[in-house]
């Protein structure tokens, strides 16, 4: 009777081991997918931050241009600026 109990117990342990290994494979696959997604999200974040920085630079340039007047330093009137110089 004890021998039958040990056989059943060994079979049960073996089946549990197979189940645990299958679950470990599934978890590892999920970890790999999550890591790849995290990498893609980090790359997207870097692209968004770079785009935002470029837009802020463009906004600063636009504001500087908007604030220019005829009296701003280093601005002078050029008569007939479209003419092509002779020579």
SULLIN-V603755 format. One record per backbone hydrogen bond with DSSP energy under -1.0 kcal/mol. NH is the residue of the N-H (numbers start at 1). CO is the residue of the C=O. If there is no record, write none. Layout:
BEGIN
nh:co
NH:CO
NH:CO
END
This chain:
BEGIN
nh:co
5:1
6:2
7:3
8:4
9:5
10:6
11:7
12:8
13:9
14:10
15:11
16:12
17:13
18:14
19:15
20:16
21:17
22:18
23:19
24:20
25:21
26:22
27:23
28:24
29:25
30:26
31:27
32:28
33:29
34:30
35:31
36:32
37:33
38:34
39:35
40:36
41:37
42:38
43:39
44:40
45:41
46:42
47:43
48:44
49:45
50:46
51:47
52:48
53:49
54:50
55:51
56:52
57:53
58:54
59:55
60:56
61:57
62:58
63:59
64:60
65:61
66:62
67:63
72:69
75:72
83:80
END
